[in-house]
Amino acid sequence: MPTEREEDLQLFGMWLSQLNHEDYLLVARGALGMLSQPVFVLAYIFSKYYQLEIVSKIIVWSNLVLAILIYASIIAAFRVYIETRIKIRPILIKHPDFPMRRLPNIRPGWGLYCPVALSLIMVVIWSSFLYIQAEDDAQRMAAIFFTVFLALAGIAFAIGAGMILGKSAE
């Protein structure tokens, strides 16, 4: 029969594996967003240069949707990453000799906010292209509202998720 320490070590290994998986998802999703952007920006520039208006509109809208999906998937991984850290912390407090760097607190650090910020920047950039594509003042105002709304909602959600999850661990 396994001892309590062995059970905790097995549980710790499972949560550590989940933490590594979420870390991989954060990196992969951030890389997908960052590596795809130069191609799409060049496609947008060429479509404007050759006056292919329908193509430029498709590029803007499709990349805005892509940026929103990448941002949402990064926020989901961010949330699970923090929840997993919350689950690991009691085990590390109970067994400080387990192999992991110390977690002074559960709140996310700047390293976790970077993929969130980069994906949010992509959303804001592509939504600001709606302003450039606008054909009249009403569309320009709607594009400004949409861009500001997405930026503020994204920032509030990322910071709020970190604060709420951090407080739930205390």
MOUR-V162381 format. One record per residue. N is the residue number from 0. PHI is phi in whole degrees, -180 to 180 (NA if undefined). D_LAST is the distance of its C-alpha to the last C-alpha in whole Angstrom. Layout:
[[N PHI D_LAST] [N PHI D_LAST]]
//
This chain:
[[0 NA 33] [1 -71 30] [2 -78 28] [3 -62 24] [4 -63 24] [5 -65 26] [6 -64 24] [7 -64 21] [8 -66 23] [9 -66 24] [10 -63 21] [11 -59 19] [12 -62 23] [13 -65 22] [14 -68 19] [15 -65 20] [16 -63 23] [17 -64 22] [18 -62 20] [19 -63 23] [20 -64 25] [21 -66 22] [22 -62 23] [23 -61 27] [24 -63 26] [25 -61 25] [26 -66 28] [27 -64 30] [28 -70 30] [29 -64 29] [30 -66 33] [31 -58 34] [32 -65 34] [33 -71 35] [34 -77 38] [35 -81 39] [36 -63 39] [37 -59 42] [38 -63 44] [39 -71 44] [40 -66 44] [41 -62 48] [42 -61 49] [43 -65 48] [44 -62 50] [45 -66 53] [46 -66 53] [47 -72 53] [48 -63 56] [49 -91 58] [50 55 57] [51 -100 56] [52 -60 54] [53 -65 53] [54 -66 51] [55 -65 49] [56 -66 48] [57 -63 47] [58 -62 45] [59 -63 43] [60 -68 42] [61 -66 42] [62 -77 39] [63 -65 37] [64 -64 37] [65 -61 36] [66 -64 34] [67 -65 32] [68 -66 31] [69 -64 30] [70 -61 28] [71 -63 26] [72 -70 26] [73 -69 24] [74 -62 22] [75 -64 22] [76 -66 21] [77 -58 19] [78 -64 17] [79 -66 17] [80 -60 17] [81 -66 13] [82 -61 13] [83 -67 14] [84 -62 12] [85 -64 9] [86 -74 12] [87 -77 13] [88 -55 10] [89 -61 11] [90 -67 14] [91 -70 15] [92 -68 13] [93 -70 15] [94 -130 18] [95 -66 18] [96 -87 22] [97 -64 21] [98 -78 23] [99 -162 20] [100 -65 19] [101 -67 16] [102 -106 13] [103 -61 12] [104 -154 9] [105 -91 9] [106 -55 10] [107 -69 14] [108 -93 16] [109 -62 20] [110 -62 21] [111 -78 19] [112 -76 20] [113 -61 24] [114 -61 25] [115 -64 24] [116 -65 26] [117 -62 29] [118 -69 29] [119 -67 28] [120 -61 31] [121 -61 33] [122 -62 33] [123 -65 34] [124 -63 37] [125 -70 38] [126 -72 38] [127 -72 39] [128 -65 42] [129 -61 43] [130 -64 44] [131 -65 46] [132 -78 48] [133 -60 48] [134 -102 52] [135 -147 51] [136 -65 49] [137 -65 48] [138 -68 46] [139 -65 45] [140 -64 43] [141 -63 42] [142 -66 41] [143 -63 39] [144 -60 37] [145 -62 36] [146 -64 35] [147 -65 33] [148 -61 32] [149 -62 30] [150 -64 29] [151 -66 27] [152 -65 26] [153 -66 25] [154 -64 23] [155 -62 21] [156 -66 20] [157 -64 19] [158 -69 17] [159 -62 16] [160 -62 15] [161 -64 13] [162 -70 11] [163 -66 10] [164 -67 9] [165 -66 7] [166 -71 5] [167 -69 6] [168 -84 4] [169 -87 0]]
//
